[in-house]
Amino acid sequence: MNLQRIRVTAACTAALLAGLVTPASAQTPETPAGSTRAAVSMDEETKPAGKIREYWTKERLERALANPVDAPVRKAPAKKSTAAPAPTGVTVSADAVAPSTTRTTTSLMSTQAAAAADIAVAQDVPASTSIPNVVVGKLTFTTPGGDQGSCSASVIVSDTANTIWTAGHCVHLGDGSGDAGWFTNLLFMPGYKDGQMPWGYWEADRKYAPTSWLDSGDMTDSDMAAVVLKPHATYGNLQDNIGALGYVFGDTTDYSDAFVVGYPANGYHRTDMDGEQMMYCYGNTEDAAPFWPLDNRLKWDCDMGEGSSGGPVFIGALGGNPQIIGAVSHHEADATTGERVSDDQFSAQHSAKAAAVIDEVNASA
């Protein structure tokens, strides 16, 4: 099946695919004078329980899985940071911290990673009942234009016990269209593999993202989102059944022993990715712009491409307390050809805005 890849809107596409010529997003006021709380926007799904699953016919699901949302691209810094990675789990001025609730944290994946200094060429995640299999999954949706698409996402600790974490561009166009830009019919399938949903499916109830993502598609510190799911008719709350990743949202950018997990449908110099298999990279994260203090995006080496968007970047797995520090957001591409130029991947900074999003989720519980 040769299906055309999703193109969100002309304005959004220009921002996503301009590559090296794309400027940093403009910063806009987000909070009232005297306030330090970042603005968060929310949208509710209108379909009652069961109707989103009914929407996902075999044909629609196939279209969604064959159309990973386009990963944003932007200019990467010319120089790499020389700072040594911080010890895993150490943060500076953390805005929000929560431990994981995962029951099992040892897996073949983490055993392999512990023996390697760096895994930048993505590997298959072995099938198991440990992380990340049970807490990372496929997220499918319908764009405002009516196309079906997909991203990656992970269960995150929350007071709702039914929340997943993903990228902002996996829930909203990020083009200033306001409420009209939200994606709909969101369905989460943890542990998805080759058409199978071993842990069932979970329908979205509402979505949260920084207002700065909605307004301008800001990739520096806004490309993140949370989706609160409806309790499952049979299994109840997702977190109570399979656990959840914790989180560390703060100013630190340099971590060691970080895992990046997602469902890439393509990759940098790769022809063996189809979005049907969960894959991972492992290594260190660093400051994407060490000489620019207003840009604290995370950067790491990983050749996963479209489809891995929204997948978690997490630390602490080797110590039994996996915590999200970012989400796969974007890569860099040539300004003329649009071709990806390196295996660098990036996450928006997960600090005050990420904390504001999870705070709004918890306040709604």
C-alpha positions in Angstrom: 0.0 0.0 0.0 1.6 3.3 -1.1 -0.1 5.9 1.0 0.9 9.5 1.0 2.6 10.7 4.2 0.6 13.1 6.4 1.0 16.7 5.7 -0.6 18.7 8.5 -1.0 22.2 7.0 1.1 24.4 4.7 2.1 26.6 7.6 3.0 23.6 9.8 4.8 21.7 7.0 7.0 24.7 6.3 8.0 24.8 10.0 8.5 21.1 10.2 10.5 20.4 7.0 12.5 23.6 6.4 15.5 21.9 8.1 18.6 24.0 8.5 16.9 27.3 7.5 14.1 27.0 10.1 14.6 29.6 12.8 14.0 29.1 16.4 10.4 29.6 17.3 9.5 33.0 18.7 8.8 33.2 22.4 5.4 34.6 23.3 3.9 35.7 26.6 2.2 32.8 28.3 1.4 33.8 31.8 -0.2 36.8 33.6 2.2 39.5 34.9 3.8 38.3 38.1 3.0 34.6 37.4 5.6 31.9 36.8 3.1 29.2 35.8 3.2 28.2 32.2 -0.1 28.3 30.3 -1.6 24.9 29.4 -4.4 24.2 26.9 -6.8 21.3 27.1 -9.2 19.6 24.7 -11.8 17.0 25.5 -12.7 14.1 23.2 -16.4 14.2 22.4 -17.0 10.5 21.7 -18.4 8.4 24.6 -16.6 5.3 25.8 -16.3 2.6 23.1 -16.9 4.9 20.2 -13.2 5.7 19.5 -12.4 2.0 19.3 -15.3 1.6 16.9 -13.9 4.4 14.8 -10.7 2.4 14.3 -11.7 0.0 11.6 -9.0 -2.3 10.1 -8.6 0.1 7.1 -8.3 3.2 9.2 -5.8 1.5 11.6 -3.7 0.4 8.7 -3.6 4.0 7.3 -2.6 5.4 10.7 0.2 2.9 11.2 1.5 3.5 7.6 1.5 7.3 8.2 3.7 8.3 11.1 3.4 12.0 11.8 6.2 14.0 10.2 8.9 14.7 12.7 9.8 18.4 12.9 13.3 19.4 11.8 15.4 22.4 12.7 19.0 23.6 12.7 21.2 21.8 15.1 24.1 23.5 17.0 27.4 23.6 15.3 29.4 22.4 18.3 28.8 19.7 20.8 28.9 20.2 24.5 32.0 19.0 26.2 30.4 18.7 29.7 30.5 15.3 31.3 27.1 13.6 31.7 25.5 14.1 35.1 25.0 10.9 37.2 21.8 9.2 36.4 18.9 10.6 38.4 20.6 13.9 39.4 18.7 17.1 38.6 19.2 20.8 39.0 16.3 23.0 40.1 13.8 20.3 39.3 10.3 21.6 38.7 8.6 18.2 39.1 9.7 14.8 40.2 7.9 11.5 40.6 9.2 7.9 41.0 8.0 5.1 38.6 5.4 2.6 39.6 6.7 -0.1 37.2 6.7 -3.6 38.8 9.5 -5.1 36.8 12.5 -3.1 35.5 15.0 -5.8 34.5 14.9 -6.8 30.8 17.2 -8.1 28.1 17.2 -4.6 26.7 18.7 -3.1 29.8 21.1 -5.9 30.2 22.4 -5.4 26.6 22.6 -1.6 27.2 24.5 -2.0 30.4 27.2 -3.8 28.5 27.5 -1.2 25.8 28.9 2.3 26.1 26.4 3.6 23.5 23.7 2.2 21.2 23.0 4.8 18.5 21.9 2.2 15.9 18.4 1.4 17.1 17.8 -2.2 18.2 14.6 -4.2 18.6 13.1 -4.3 22.1 12.8 -8.0 23.0 9.3 -9.2 23.7 8.9 -9.4 27.5 6.6 -8.3 30.3 9.1 -5.8 31.6 9.7 -2.1 30.7 9.5 -0.6 28.2 7.2 -3.1 26.6 4.3 -2.7 29.0 4.4 1.1 29.3 5.4 2.2 25.8 3.0 1.9 22.9 1.5 3.2 19.7 -0.7 6.3 19.6 -3.1 6.7 16.7 -5.1 9.7 15.9 -7.1 11.7 13.2 -5.7 15.0 12.1 -8.0 18.1 11.6 -7.8 17.4 7.8 -9.3 13.9 8.3 -6.1 11.8 7.8 -5.1 9.0 10.2 -1.6 9.0 11.7 0.5 7.6 14.5 3.2 8.4 17.0 4.8 6.8 20.1 3.8 7.4 23.7 4.4 6.1 27.2 2.4 5.7 30.4 3.4 8.4 33.0 2.8 8.5 36.7 -0.2 10.7 37.5 -3.0 11.1 40.0 -5.5 10.0 37.2 -3.7 6.6 36.9 -4.6 6.9 33.2 -2.2 9.3 31.5 0.3 8.9 28.7 3.2 11.3 27.7 4.0 12.1 24.1 5.1 15.0 21.9 3.0 18.1 21.3 3.1 17.5 17.5 1.3 14.2 18.2 -1.8 15.9 19.5 -2.0 19.3 17.9 -0.8 21.0 14.7 1.1 23.7 16.6 0.2 26.3 13.9 -1.7 28.9 15.8 -5.1 27.4 14.9 -6.2 27.1 18.5 -8.9 24.5 19.2 -9.3 23.7 15.5 -5.8 22.2 15.5 -6.3 19.4 18.0 -6.1 15.8 16.8 -9.1 13.5 17.6 -9.9 9.8 18.0 -6.7 9.1 20.0 -6.2 5.5 20.8 -3.2 4.1 22.8 -2.0 0.5 22.4 0.7 -0.3 25.0 3.2 -3.0 23.9 1.9 -2.9 20.2 3.9 -5.3 18.0 3.2 -6.5 14.5 -0.5 -5.7 14.6 -1.0 -7.2 18.0 -2.2 -5.3 21.1 -1.1 -7.6 24.0 -2.1 -5.1 26.7 -5.4 -4.0 25.0 -6.4 -0.5 23.8 -7.2 2.6 25.7 -9.3 5.6 24.4 -8.5 9.2 25.0 -10.6 11.4 27.3 -8.7 14.7 27.1 -5.4 16.2 25.9 -3.1 18.7 27.4 -0.2 20.7 25.8 1.6 23.9 26.5 -0.3 26.9 25.0 3.0 27.9 23.4 3.0 24.7 21.4 -0.5 25.5 20.1 0.4 29.1 19.3 3.7 28.7 17.5 4.9 25.1 17.4 7.8 26.0 19.7 10.2 23.1 19.7 12.6 24.5 22.3 10.6 23.9 25.4 7.0 23.2 24.3 6.9 20.0 22.1 5.3 17.8 24.8 1.8 16.7 25.7 -0.2 14.5 28.1 -3.3 12.5 27.1 -5.6 11.3 29.9 -7.3 8.1 28.9 -10.7 6.7 29.7 -10.8 3.8 32.2 -11.0 0.5 30.3 -14.4 -1.2 30.4 -12.7 -4.4 31.6 -9.4 -3.5 33.2 -10.1 -0.1 34.8 -7.1 2.2 35.1 -4.0 1.7 32.9 -1.4 2.6 35.5 -2.9 0.2 38.1 -2.6 -2.7 35.6 0.8 -2.2 34.0 2.6 0.5 35.9 4.0 3.8 34.7 7.3 5.6 34.2 8.1 8.3 36.7 9.5 11.7 35.6 12.2 14.3 36.4 11.3 17.7 34.9 14.1 20.2 35.5 17.0 22.2 34.0 19.5 19.3 33.6 20.4 18.3 30.1 23.4 16.0 30.5 22.5 12.5 31.7 24.1 9.1 31.4 22.4 5.7 30.9 19.4 7.2 29.1 17.0 5.0 27.0 15.1 6.3 24.0 12.2 4.1 22.9 9.7 4.3 20.0 8.2 2.8 16.9 10.3 4.2 14.0 8.9 3.7 10.5 12.1 4.9 9.0 15.5 6.0 10.1 18.9 7.6 9.3 20.5 5.3 6.7 18.1 2.5 7.7 15.8 0.5 5.4 14.6 -2.1 8.0 12.2 0.0 10.0 8.4 -0.3 9.4 6.8 1.1 12.6 5.6 -2.4 13.7 8.4 -3.1 16.1 9.3 -1.2 19.3 13.0 -0.2 19.1 15.5 1.6 21.4 18.7 3.5 21.6 20.9 4.0 24.7 23.6 6.4 25.8 24.1 9.9 27.1 22.1 13.1 26.5 23.7 16.5 26.3 22.8 20.2 25.9 21.8 20.7 22.3 22.9 24.3 22.4 25.6 24.7 25.1 26.5 28.2 24.1 22.9 29.5 24.1 21.4 29.6 27.6 17.8 30.0 26.4 17.9 26.7 24.6 18.2 23.7 26.8 16.9 21.0 24.5 18.2 17.5 25.0 20.3 15.9 22.3 21.5 12.3 21.8 22.6 9.9 19.1 19.9 7.6 17.6 19.0 6.7 14.1 15.3 6.3 14.7 13.0 8.4 12.5 9.4 9.2 11.9 7.1 7.1 14.1 9.4 7.4 17.1 8.0 10.9 17.8 6.6 11.1 21.3 8.5 8.1 22.5 10.0 8.5 26.0 13.6 9.5 26.9 14.1 8.0 30.4 16.8 7.4 32.9 17.0 5.2 36.0 16.0 1.9 34.3 19.2 0.2 35.3 18.6 1.2 38.9 15.0 0.2 39.1 13.4 3.6 38.9 12.8 4.6 35.3 11.9 8.3 35.0 11.0 10.4 31.9 13.3 13.3 31.1 12.1 14.1 27.6 10.1 12.9 24.6 11.4 12.4 21.0 10.7 15.6 19.2 12.8 16.4 16.1 16.0 16.0 14.1 18.1 18.1 11.6 17.8 18.1 7.8 19.5 19.6 4.9 18.0 23.0 3.9 17.9 22.2 0.2 17.1 18.5 -0.1 15.2 18.0 3.2 17.3 14.9 3.8 18.3 14.1 7.4 22.0 14.9 7.9 22.9 13.1 11.1 21.7 10.6 13.7 21.1 13.3 16.2 17.7 13.4 17.8 16.3 16.1 20.1 13.7 16.6 22.8 12.2 19.9 23.9 13.4 21.0 27.3 11.3 19.3 30.0 11.2 21.8 32.8 8.6 24.4 33.8 6.2 23.7 30.9 6.4 20.0 31.3 5.7 20.4 35.0 2.8 22.7 34.3 1.3 20.1 32.0 1.5 17.2 34.5 0.2 19.6 37.2 -2.9 20.3 35.2 -3.4 16.6 34.6 -3.1 15.9 38.4 -5.4 18.7 39.2 -8.1 17.2 37.0 -8.0 13.8 38.8 
